[in-house]
Amino acid sequence: MRKIFLSMLIIKKIIMNHEILRPLVFIIVVALCLIAETLRPSYKHKYAGRLKTNLFIFLSSVALMRIVFPYGLVEFSNVISVYPKDFKLSQLPIIFEILSVIIIFDFFIYWQHRLFHKFKFLWKFHEIHHCDKSLDFSSALRFHPGEIVISGFLKAIMIYLLSPSLWAYLIYEILLNSFAIFNHSNFKISKKWNDTLKLLIVTPAMHYPHHSPHKELTNTNFGNFLSLWDRLFKTYTDEENKLFGLENHTDDDSKSMKHLIFYPFKH
């Protein structure tokens, strides 16, 4: 009984500590998706060469964010939420606040994603994510540090304007990261379950067309969590795709750390 009580105390401590909870959920989601990719892959691919590169890009992004936002966006939301303002999402009952934060920020991320495809300056950074020749959980980690910082500034503006509480914004960030890993993962979901799930959320099969080298597919299915934005704004496609990457990046380019880091500044 004492062991159970102590275990519950430890679990409660972890859940109530956002600095532990977020990376813990990240590790669990990565592990689950990696297991799913191993047991039930959607297509044949190799981690060799790509995994090391994608992890390097990810760690570079984390390091740069630590420099630009030393206390993090979650802590920033905590500071902003206590400032006196006429309207703050943090004033809402917690359930309504969490739902509002998820919907508003997911809507914002949908349009941010479209902007990164629309404007050449932004696309040069986002291109690093798209030039991966295969798709798996590690592709969700492959965002150029410059893109991550730009996205961080845009989210900071939203946090300042809407003033969500720390926990509401933390839940959104956990969903954002978890679904990025999930919908980039290389595992097969049965057609029946996929068709049901994508009525509400973005599934891997729904996201695959977005990573096609063909522009008519690349400019579809921009959503990260909720699938309704693509349907609402006419960017949804139910095309199937298992061909990934960009034609202007060779296989060697897509695995070269030097090429990926410096490409946006050279072009």
C-alpha positions, 0 to 999 in steps of 0.5 A: 500500500505504501509503494502504491501511495509513493508511486501516486505521489511521484506521478502527481509530482511529474504531472504538476511539473510542466518542465518534466511533463512535456519532455516525458510525453514527447519521449513516450509519443516518440517511443510509441510511434517508433514501435508502431513503425517497426511492427506495422510500417506503411511503406519500406524505408531506412533510418540510416543517414536520415535519423542522425541528420534529423536529430541534429536539426532538431537539437540545433533548433532546441538550442537556438530556441533556448538562446532566443527564448531562454525561459520558453513560450510556456513560461512566457504564457504564465507571465502574460496571463497575470497581466491586467487586460480587458480580455484574457483567455485565462479568465474563462472556466478552465475547460472552455479555456483549454478548448478555446486555446486548442482551436484558436492556436490550431487554426493559427498554425494552419494559416502559419503553415500556409504562409510558409508555403506562400512566401519565398523567404519563409519557404526556403526555411520550410523547404528543409522539412520537405526535402526529406526523401522518406517520412517517419517520426524523425521527419517531425523533428526536422524543422530548420532552426530559423523556421522554429524561431520565426514560428516562436515569435509568431506564437509569442505574439498570439500568447501576448494577444490572447493571454492563455494560462500556463496549463492551457497553453502547455496542453496545446503545445503537447498536442502540437508536438505529439500530433506532428510526430504522429502524422509524420510517422510511417505506420499503417492504420486500417482504411476503416479506422483512418477514414473515421479518425481523419474526420476529426484529426490529421492522420499519417495517411492524410498528411502523406500527400503534403510531402509529395514532390508534386506541388499540386499535392504539397499545397494540400492538407496543411493541418496538424491536429484538427482536419477541419481547417483543410476541409473548411478552406478547400485545401483537403485532398484524399489522394494517396501518396508514398513518394516524398521529398523535393526534386531540387534536393538530391538524396545526398543534399537531404542528408547533409547537415551543412546543406540543410543549415545553410541552404536558406541563406545561400538561395 
